[in-house]
């Protein structure tokens, strides 16, 4: 590899391409072994080719039951809690960005593992309990990008990625939202209004944090939860957002399909959203999914943009 094409790459790094994280999780032991072998013998793919041929057959090694992308060792309790504490209530600004299929870029210094974990957890924020509302604009989870990826992500309609390259902070045309050490920067004023941090978001974050801390602690020490069965932090994290997303999309779909196409302030409050400040978000979300919905007029509080 010549110098120009390798600039910005990490020394002795090996990339693994997979259609989904299930493949990485199920075959993590073998892949780790092959990565180490490739560091020592970069041109020797013989053992990996044999393994791949076996994997493609019915006698595949490392066969394990399929798991959800949140299973395995990727997201333990401490990782999930660290992400939530780092983002605080701004987690729900990220949620709105992901629901609207925007381009989200995390930029920070090493370690890259923390950045990639941010990307993975961010990708889970728009999980739903069914796929009837799935959009063709589902965000591409790119994980790590560098200077040589600029042209590619400039053409992307949506993505979720991270980088240690500080120059990305000056390239506003490459992202809709830039996340730097937990601070979310959104250049577009319209998108700012669609993704406001509201008092409802702050209250919801407190509730989510308390649930994840308490329930996952019960799981860690083997105690029954208030629901009877202890759950791990990553499951609680995904389930909380999947439930929220299902409720929001179901409300919009019902109003569009079966009602008069109107959403009231009471409907919005019932979703634990702000009845005023979250209307631009819900309006943009309805448009994205092709729902014809009429919302109450937005009346901002004097001198502020959130309640």
Buried (B, 14 or more C-beta within 10 A) or exposed (E): EEEEEEEEEEEEEEEEEEEEBBBBBBBBEBBEEBBEBBEEEEEEBEBBEEBBEBBEEEEBEEEBEEEBBBBBEBBBBEBBBBBBEBBBBBBBBBBBBBBBBBBBBBBBEEEBEBBBBBBBBBBBBBBBBEEEBEBEEEBBBBBBBBEEBBEEBEEBEBBBBBBBBEEBBEBEEBBBBBBBEBEBBBEEEEBBBBBBBBEBBBEBBEEBBEBBBEBBBBBBEEEEBEEEEBBBBBBBBBBBBBEBBBBBBBBBBBBBEEEEBEBEEEBBBEBBBBBBBBBBBBBBBBEBBEBEBBBBEEEEEEEEBBB
